[in-house]
């Protein structure tokens, strides 16, 4: 297990899981960075968009590839924070905007979901071919963390050797239990927030592709489970939400991960029952390449520290960059 040079002490002024979670959206102020947006045509006739931060270090500079969460993008506080971390360390950075999360609707009926790994796999291949001398660290957040863990378990040693490490933060390892849990109590606020974006986007997708007309029933969805049952599952070939969750959850794939990986989840994450983390520990008992860091407090994609609200320190993004930096440095020394 690696040690961190700055221990995490949760901010006392964010006393519960919801304040720790909401601070990221309501309290954080991350500056906008000079990124360029590229559109990459995919092998199936569609496209994805990639937000890119250049590095003054040239083509051999370390690179970060970020996979965002549900309805995330460059507007997400963690995306701006990780790009800031990358820039400060002299890295380049790429954010894959999942299909339907870019500036324009994607061409094909398909969208993105928690178990869809083909686009990240293809993007990794594109980046490694474009920058064959650069070490690459991959980070996934929330939904993107589940996608990343599943991809790492699926591919094992098949990943390019330039992919030297991975970090998955606030991962919903068991999608069915996460979906049931998120709407409890105050968590219904998060559920309504996501549905406010997801349902109009789904209906626009149906308008774009009239053959999807039966999926218009998604307008009645009042929970994420109902949304996935009415739209995500049938659109992507699953029987129903339960089948989708069972086949897309990353929990069964964790034991197969073969590259150094850090899992950073808070026990009090309001998006996931805490006992799922016990199952994660059991899955990884015999996997020494995966490090688990499960602090008691931190909320969902929170991990805010600092003694004063006007001078916070964001441990999560710093810890992710620290973990990846050690692997990138090792790769660069070996390549010399």
N, C-alpha and C positions, 0 to 999 in steps of 0.2 A: 504494500500500500504506500502511495506517495504521501508526503506530508505537505501541508500548506504553510507558507511563511507568514500568513496573516489569518489568525483564527476568526471564525464567524461568531459574532455576538449580536443576536437580533436586536433591532432598534426597540428600546423600551416604549417609545412613543407610538408604536404600532402594536398594540397589546393583544390583538386577536388575528385569526387567520384572514378575516375579511378585510380588515384595514390594511394588513400586509399585502393582500392581493390587489386591492383597489388603488393603493398608493401608486403603483406602476402607471396606471392610466390617468389618475387624477392629480398626482403630486409630482411626478418626475418631469424634468425638463431636459430632454436630450436635444442637442443642436442638430439641425439638418446638415448633411454632409454632401460633398460634391460627388454624386454617383451618376453613372450613365446607365440607361436602360437599353438592353438589347433584346431583340426578338429572335428566337432560335426555332427554326422549323424542325419538327419532330419526324421520326421515320414513318409514323402512321398518317401523315398529312395534316397534322395539327401544328400548334406552336406553344411554346412556353416563353415567358419573359424572365430575364435575369438582370437584377440590379447589381452593378459592378463598381467597386472602389479600387482605383489603381494604386500601385505602390511605386515609390521612387526607386525601389530596389531592383527593378527589372524583372525579367522573365523567371529568374530563379528564386525570387522572393517567396517566402511562405504564403500560403493562401488559406483563407477560411471559406468554407461553404456552409451556408446557413439554411435550414429548413424551418419555415415559420409554423405557427399554430393555426387553429381554426379561424378563418377569416382574417388572417394576419397579412403582413406585408411590410413595406419599408416604413409605413406609418407606425408600426408597433414599437413600443419603447425598447424592447429587448433587441430588436433588429438595429435600431440606431445606436444602442449602447455597444453591441458587439462590433459594429462597424467602427465605432470610436475606438474601442479597445484594439482592433486590428490596425487602424491607422497609427495609433500611438506606438505600436510595436514594429511598424514598418512593413506590415503584411498587406497583401491585397485581400479583397473579400468579395464574395459572390452570394447573393440571395436569390434562391430559386423561388419565383412566384408560381405557386401551383396553378394548374389550369382553372380558369374562371376567377383567379385572384389578381390578375394583372390589370392593365389599363383598359383592355378590351375583352369582350367575351371570346373564349376559344371557339374554334370552328366546329369541332365534333360534339356529339351529344354528351360524351363522357365529361366528368368534372374531376374533382380530387376527393380523396377520402383517407381515413386513418391508416389504411393498409396498402395504399397504392405506392409501390416502390419502383415501378418501371421508369418513371421520369427522373427521379433522383439518381438511379443507377446510370441512365443514359447521360445525364448532365455530368456526373463524375467522370465518365469516359471522355466526354468532350473536353473537360477542363484538363485532364491529365494528358491528352493528346496536344492540347494547345500550349501547355506549360510542362514539358516532360521532365524538367529539372527541379520543379518546385514541390516541396512537401506540402501536403494538404491535410488540414484538420476539418472534420465535419461536425456540425452542431445542429441538433434538432430540439425544438422547444414545443412542449405540450403535444398537440397532434403531430407536429413535425418530429418530436422525440419518439413517439410511437412508430412513425414511419421509419426513422433511422434505426431504431433497435431491431425492427423486423427485417430491414434490409441487411443489417450486419449479420443477423442470424441466418438469413437465407444464403448469403454469399460466402461466409466464412473466409477461407484463404483466397477466394477468387477475386477479391478487390485488388485494384492496382496497388503496387508496393508504395506508391507515393502517398497513399492514404495512411497516415502514420498514427492517427488517433481520432477519437470521437467523444463527444459530450452530449448527453441527453438530459434535458432539464424539465422537471415537472411533467413527467410522462404518465399518461393514463394507461398503464400496462394492461389492465383488464377493462375493455371498453364497455361491456354490459354493466358491470358494477359501477363504473364511473358515470355512465349515462343515468343510471337510477339514482346515484348519490347527488349529482350536481343540483338537481331541482329541489332538494330538501331545504325547508326553512328559507333563510336569506338567500340561499343558492339559487332560488327561482329568479332572482335578479339577473344572474349571469345567463341563465337559460333564455330568458326573454330578450336579453341583449343580443345573443347569437341569432335567435330566430328572426329578430327584426331585420337582419341582413340576409340570412340564409333563404327565407321564404320568397322574398321578391326576386332574388337571384335565380332560384329554382323555377319560378313562374316565367321569368324572362327566357330561361333555357327552353321551357316547353313552347313558348311562342316562337322561338328560333327554329325549333325542330317539331313540327306538328305531329310527327309519329309518336311523340312522347305525351300526347294528350291525356292518356289515363293517369299520368303522374300529377295531373292538376289537383288531385285530391290533397296534395301537400298543403294547400291553403288552409286546411282544417287543423294542421299540426299545432299542438299546444306545448309539446315537450320535444326535446332532442330525440328521444326514442321514437316518438311518432313521426318526426321529420325523417329520420333515417329509414323507418319502416315504409313510409310513403314515397320517398324519393331516392335517397342514397342507395339503398339496397337494390331495388328493381332496376335502377339506372345502370348499375355496375355488375349485374348478374348474380346477385345474392337472393336467396329465397325470401328473406325478411330481415328485420333489424337484428334479431337474435343470431341468425346465420352470419350476417355481416360482422357483428361484434366477435363471434367465436373465431372466424377465419382471419380477421384483421388484427386482433390483439397481439401485442408483441411479447406478452409473458411467456408463451411456449418457445419463443425463439432465443431467449436470453442466454441459455446454456450453450448455444452454438456460436456465440460471438468469439471471434478469433483475433481481433486487434485491440490494443489498449483503449479502454472505454471508461468514462466516468458517468455514473448515474447520480444526478443531484435532484432529490425530491424532499420536500418538507413533510413531516408526519402530519402536520395540521392542514395540508393542502385541501381546500374545500371542494376540489373537483374529483377527489379520489378517497375511498374509504382507507383508513390507515392500515388495516390488516392486510391489504393487498401488498404492502411493502414487506410483510413477513413472508409472503409467498415468493416475492422477488428474491429475498435472501435465500430461501430454500432452493430455488432454481439455480442459484449461482454458487452454491456451496463448493462445487468442484471446478469452478471457472476462475482461475487466478488472474486473468487479464482484465476483468471487469471490477472496477472499484465502485463501491456504494457509499454515498454520503447522504444520510437521511437525518438532518437535524430536526429537532422537535418543532421548531417554529420557522416560518418563512412564507407561508401562504402559497399561492400559485404564481409562479414566475415572479416572486417577490425577492426574498433574501436581502432585505434592506438592513443595513447596519449603520452605526454612527450614533454618537451621544446627543446630537442636536438635530432637530428637523431641518434647520436651514443649512446643514452641512452633512448630508447623508453620504454613505459609502455603499455601493452596490456590489455585494459580495458575489452574487451569482455569476454575473458576466466576467468579473475579475477572475474568479476561480476557474471558470471554463477556459479563459485565455491562458492562465497559468498552467493548467493541465496540458493543453495543446502545445504550448510553447516548449515545454520540456521535450516532447516527442519530436517537434519540428527541429529543434536544435540538434538533437541526436542524429536525425536524418541528414542534416546539412553537414555535420562533422564527418559522418561516414562517407558522404559523397565527395568530399574534397580529395 
